Amino acid sequence: MFICTIFAQSAQILKGLAPDDLDRPVEIHFSQLDWNRMKQRDVTEEGDATFKTYPSISALLLHVAQHYGYHTGQIVFITKVMHSQSASDYGF
């Protein structure tokens, strides 16, 4: 149910974007805790950045699609290995 809500909200936001919006830069801010988890290090300096800047919204959307594609491939591969009769089917 939660995924359906997120999908619906995302679709509504994307529908509201004008073509010029896709060329605008975007800055995503993270909590210090999330930033440290992603970077696997602590932000210790007061001036350390906890945000990521993308050159455009379309670049961000491409990054997100690539990220989900990467994880989808992992899921498919692991599922095939788990259901395989032999690991040699995959060159192991």
C-alpha contacts under 8 A as a table, 3 or more apart, distances in Angstrom:
res1	aa1	res2	aa2	distance
1	M	4	C	5.21
1	M	5	T	6.45
2	F	5	T	5.17
2	F	6	I	6.33
3	I	6	I	5.09
3	I	7	F	6.05
4	C	7	F	5.04
4	C	8	A	6.10
5	T	8	A	5.14
5	T	9	Q	6.16
6	I	9	Q	5.14
6	I	10	S	6.04
7	F	10	S	5.10
7	F	11	A	6.06
8	A	11	A	5.14
8	A	12	Q	6.18
9	Q	12	Q	5.15
9	Q	13	I	6.31
10	S	13	I	5.16
10	S	14	L	6.17
11	A	14	L	5.13
11	A	15	K	6.10
12	Q	15	K	5.21
12	Q	16	G	6.46
13	I	16	G	5.22
13	I	17	L	6.77
14	L	17	L	5.36
17	L	21	D	5.86
17	L	22	L	7.30
18	A	21	D	5.21
18	A	22	L	7.16
19	P	22	L	5.63
19	P	23	D	7.61
20	D	23	D	5.62
20	D	24	R	7.15
21	D	24	R	5.41
21	D	57	I	7.18
22	L	56	S	6.13
22	L	57	I	4.83
22	L	58	S	5.08
23	D	55	P	7.76
23	D	56	S	4.86
23	D	57	I	6.15
23	D	58	S	6.64
24	R	55	P	7.16
24	R	56	S	4.83
24	R	57	I	6.04
25	P	53	T	7.23
25	P	54	Y	5.76
25	P	55	P	4.58
25	P	56	S	4.06
25	P	57	I	6.15
26	V	53	T	5.82
26	V	54	Y	5.36
26	V	55	P	6.69
26	V	56	S	5.97
26	V	57	I	6.05
26	V	60	L	7.93
27	E	51	F	6.58
27	E	52	K	5.70
27	E	53	T	4.35
27	E	54	Y	6.32
28	I	51	F	5.37
28	I	52	K	5.33
28	I	53	T	6.40
29	H	50	T	6.11
29	H	51	F	4.27
29	H	52	K	6.71
30	F	34	D	6.12
30	F	35	W	5.83
30	F	50	T	5.67
30	F	51	F	5.79
31	S	34	D	5.29
31	S	35	W	6.13
31	S	50	T	7.00
32	Q	35	W	5.07
32	Q	36	N	6.10
32	Q	43	V	7.06
32	Q	50	T	6.37
33	L	36	N	5.25
33	L	37	R	6.33
34	D	37	R	5.08
34	D	38	M	6.20
35	W	38	M	5.17
35	W	39	K	6.05
35	W	43	V	7.84
35	W	50	T	5.97
35	W	51	F	7.92
36	N	39	K	5.20
36	N	40	Q	5.43
36	N	41	R	5.15
36	N	42	D	5.04
36	N	43	V	6.34
37	R	40	Q	4.98
37	R	41	R	7.01
39	K	42	D	7.91
43	V	48	D	6.19
43	V	50	T	7.98
44	T	48	D	7.17
45	E	48	D	5.28
54	Y	57	I	7.05
54	Y	59	A	6.52
54	Y	60	L	6.06
55	P	59	A	6.55
55	P	60	L	7.98
56	S	59	A	5.14
56	S	60	L	6.48
57	I	60	L	4.98
57	I	61	L	6.19
58	S	61	L	5.00
58	S	62	L	6.16
59	A	62	L	5.07
59	A	63	H	6.17
60	L	63	H	5.02
60	L	64	V	6.23
61	L	64	V	5.12
61	L	65	A	6.18
62	L	65	A	5.09
62	L	66	Q	6.13
63	H	66	Q	5.15
63	H	67	H	6.12
64	V	67	H	5.02
64	V	68	Y	6.24
65	A	68	Y	5.24
65	A	69	G	6.05
66	Q	69	G	4.96
66	Q	70	Y	6.10
67	H	70	Y	5.15
67	H	71	H	6.50
68	Y	71	H	5.20
68	Y	72	T	6.02
69	G	72	T	4.97
69	G	73	G	6.18
70	Y	73	G	5.25
70	Y	74	Q	6.46
71	H	74	Q	4.94
71	H	75	I	6.24
72	T	75	I	5.12
72	T	76	V	6.20
73	G	76	V	5.12
73	G	77	F	6.06
74	Q	77	F	5.18
74	Q	78	I	6.10
75	I	78	I	5.27
75	I	79	T	5.99
76	V	79	T	5.14
76	V	80	K	6.15
77	F	80	K	5.17
77	F	81	V	6.19
78	I	81	V	5.06
78	I	82	M	6.04
79	T	82	M	5.11
79	T	83	H	6.23
80	K	83	H	5.17
80	K	84	S	5.82
81	V	84	S	5.04
81	V	87	A	6.71
81	V	90	Y	7.87
84	S	87	A	6.64
84	S	89	D	7.47
86	S	89	D	5.81
87	A	90	Y	5.70
87	A	91	G	7.05
87	A	92	F	5.68
88	S	91	G	4.90
88	S	92	F	4.92
89	D	92	F	7.45
